[in-house]
Amino acid sequence: MKLVVQRVGHASVEVDGASVASIGPGLLVLVGVGHGDTPADAAFLARKTASLRIFEDGEGKMNRSVADVGGEILSVSQFTLYGDCDRGNRPSFIGAARPELGEALFNAYVEALQALGFAPHTGRFGASMKVGLLNDGPVTLLLESTGRTGN
């Protein structure tokens, strides 16, 4: 699995002009699922997301997690994270999981966050979404479960 994690002042998702989710300060997480990913990958990345110390402490150092600051997490499925642009100008999405697996593992990621105490704020799987955000910092990180070595 691949995640793009952004520290935000606020973020929201619209589908067909209607708001489906919004958060205040916290994290916007774009979630991509690839072939061979498992529920263990989803659980690992949920723990990693919740534990990232990317919020500033009293000394201005990135030393606090989203839970430490009482932040929220908005998760949005994004199969295009597996887009391969090495050949030509049109991306290939052959590395992305089929929708059935993608949706199941996206839901497993959200459920793992929920088990860690975060309310489930999500986009709508498979929908054409409009995502708005105010990136704070900016702070943007890439996380992958492939080749992981621990928490």
RALIN-V573806 format. One record per backbone hydrogen bond with DSSP energy under -0.5 kcal/mol. NH is the residue of the N-H (numbers start at 1). CO is the residue of the C=O. If there is no record, write none. Layout:
nh=[NH	NH]
co=[CO	CO]
//
This chain:
nh=[2	3	4	5	5	6	6	7	8	9	10	11	12	13	14	15	16	18	20	21	23	26	27	28	29	29	30	30	31	31	32	32	35	37	41	42	43	44	45	46	47	48	49	50	51	52	52	54	54	55	57	60	63	63	64	67	69	70	71	72	74	75	75	76	78	81	82	83	84	85	88	91	92	95	96	97	102	103	104	105	106	107	108	109	110	111	112	113	114	115	116	116	117	118	121	121	122	123	125	127	129	130	131	132	132	134	135	136	137	141	143	145	146	148]
co=[32	143	30	3	141	4	28	139	26	134	134	23	132	21	130	18	128	15	13	13	11	8	72	6	27	74	4	28	29	76	2	30	95	34	38	38	39	40	41	42	43	44	45	46	47	48	49	52	64	64	61	57	55	61	55	50	65	67	66	25	27	73	121	29	31	78	79	80	92	83	86	89	84	82	93	33	98	99	100	101	102	103	104	105	106	107	108	109	110	111	112	113	114	113	73	119	120	75	123	124	127	14	129	12	130	10	133	7	135	5	3	1	1	145]
//
